[in-house]
Amino acid sequence: MADRIAELQAAVRAQGLEPGTAKAKRGKPGVTLVWLCPEPVTLRIDAKDVLWLEAYLPWVMAGGKLHQRVKAFAAGQGTLCASRDGHVSIGVAGGVAALPALLAAAQGLRDMLQAEWPDYATGVFAKALV
């Protein structure tokens, strides 16, 4: 597992970001990073080599309009979408090498939220830093 964490940290650094530490969760290694919102998010890789931004979108009601739109957007981008405990995670298959694609998908999702759900985008997802 230490090798996978080092691999994740190197991939994050290669993108010009600084990785933090995250505890292993259900056997999945992870690191934290700050990406497009002020709070760190956890980057994890699962046994199927899917790279996830875990709980990337907080407070999204399962089955609600925002959840449906996020799922449709993610599907259109070839991105996986999982909901747990009111938070949405996004993922991309391809292991650590898929990090640029995952970050691009996260950027696209953020742009969609800014355009279509601005109250959520600035009030919940990435609260303005005052």
C-alpha positions in Angstrom: 0.0 0.0 0.0 2.9 2.4 0.7 4.0 2.0 -2.9 0.5 3.1 -4.1 0.5 6.1 -1.8 3.9 7.2 -3.1 2.6 6.7 -6.6 -0.4 8.9 -5.9 1.8 11.5 -4.2 4.1 11.6 -7.2 1.2 12.0 -9.6 -0.3 14.8 -7.6 3.1 16.6 -7.5 3.4 16.1 -11.3 0.2 18.2 -11.7 1.8 21.0 -9.7 -0.2 20.3 -6.5 0.9 19.4 -3.0 -0.4 16.1 -1.7 -1.3 15.7 1.9 -1.9 12.5 3.9 -5.1 10.5 4.2 -5.7 7.4 6.2 -6.3 4.2 4.3 -10.0 3.5 4.1 -11.4 0.0 3.4 -8.0 -1.0 2.1 -7.9 1.8 -0.4 -4.8 4.1 -0.2 -5.3 7.8 -0.6 -3.8 11.3 -0.4 -5.4 14.7 0.1 -5.2 17.7 -2.2 -6.8 21.0 -2.6 -8.5 21.3 -6.0 -11.0 24.0 -7.0 -12.4 24.4 -3.5 -10.8 25.7 -0.3 -11.2 22.4 1.6 -8.9 19.4 0.9 -10.5 16.5 -0.9 -9.3 12.9 -0.8 -7.9 11.2 -3.9 -8.2 7.4 -3.6 -7.5 4.5 -5.9 -9.5 1.3 -5.6 -8.7 -2.4 -6.4 -10.2 -1.9 -9.9 -7.7 0.9 -10.6 -10.4 3.6 -10.5 -9.1 6.9 -9.3 -11.7 8.8 -7.1 -12.1 12.3 -5.8 -13.9 11.1 -2.7 -16.9 13.2 -1.5 -16.0 15.9 -4.0 -19.5 17.4 -4.0 -20.9 17.8 -0.5 -24.6 17.9 0.4 -26.1 16.6 -2.8 -29.5 14.9 -2.1 -29.6 11.5 -3.8 -32.2 11.5 -6.5 -32.7 15.3 -6.4 -32.4 17.5 -9.4 -28.8 18.5 -8.7 -27.8 14.8 -8.3 -29.5 13.9 -11.5 -27.7 16.7 -13.4 -24.3 15.8 -11.9 -24.8 12.1 -12.9 -25.8 13.1 -16.4 -22.9 15.4 -16.8 -20.4 12.8 -15.4 -21.8 10.2 -17.8 -21.4 12.6 -20.7 -17.7 13.1 -19.7 -17.0 9.3 -19.3 -16.6 9.9 -15.6 -17.9 7.6 -12.9 -20.2 9.1 -10.2 -21.0 7.6 -6.8 -23.2 8.9 -4.0 -22.7 8.1 -0.4 -24.1 9.8 2.7 -25.2 12.9 0.7 -21.8 13.4 -0.9 -20.9 12.7 -4.5 -17.5 11.2 -5.5 -16.3 11.3 -9.1 -13.9 8.7 -10.6 -12.0 7.8 -13.7 -10.7 4.4 -14.7 -7.1 4.0 -15.6 -5.2 4.2 -12.3 -2.8 6.9 -11.3 -2.2 7.8 -15.0 -5.8 9.0 -15.2 -5.2 11.9 -12.7 -5.1 14.6 -15.5 -8.4 13.2 -16.8 -9.9 13.2 -13.4 -8.8 16.8 -12.7 -10.2 17.9 -16.1 -13.5 16.2 -15.3 -13.6 17.9 -11.9 -12.9 21.3 -13.6 -15.7 20.6 -16.2 -18.1 19.7 -13.4 -17.2 22.9 -11.5 -17.8 25.0 -14.6 -21.2 23.3 -15.1 -22.1 24.1 -11.5 -21.0 27.7 -11.9 -23.2 28.1 -15.0 -26.2 26.1 -14.0 -26.2 25.9 -10.2 -24.4 29.1 -9.1 -25.9 29.1 -5.6 -24.6 25.6 -4.9 -21.3 26.3 -6.6 -20.4 29.4 -4.5 -22.4 28.7 -1.4 -21.7 25.0 -0.7 -19.1 23.6 -3.1 -16.5 26.3 -2.9 -17.5 28.9 -0.4 -16.0 32.3 -1.0 -12.9 32.9 1.0 -13.5 36.2 2.9 
